[in-house]
């Protein structure tokens, strides 16, 4: 019975991670959003353009990670460049179950 438990632990596979280029180098990004990222994605679920000032206090690094993952997009208009909205990839990531380890 103990051997079965050990084998089960060894055969469990973690979800694959993606490499994301950051200003400080390359880091691994989980295929599902972290708690903080989920919080921002949930706020943007309406699909409307939201000004950054209305977002929950979001740091530049968190915002950059969401943009690089393709989960949110920034307004292409120069005048309204501080507007963000969720993408379809962001909706899918938000619905992704988080594995319990």
Long-range contacts (C-beta under 8 A, 24 or more apart in sequence): 14-99, 14-101, 15-99, 18-69, 20-65, 20-68, 20-69, 21-68, 22-64, 22-65, 22-68, 29-65, 29-68, 29-69, 31-93, 31-96, 32-93, 32-96, 32-97, 32-98, 32-99, 33-71, 33-93, 33-94, 33-96, 36-62, 37-62, 37-65, 37-66, 37-71, 38-94, 40-66, 40-72, 41-66, 41-71, 41-72, 41-86, 41-90, 41-91, 41-93, 41-94, 42-94, 44-72, 44-84, 44-85, 44-86, 44-90, 45-86, 45-91, 45-94, 47-85, 47-86, 48-85, 49-75, 49-80, 49-83, 49-84, 49-85, 50-83, 50-84, 50-85, 51-82, 51-83, 52-82, 52-83, 52-84, 53-82, 55-84, 66-90, 69-93
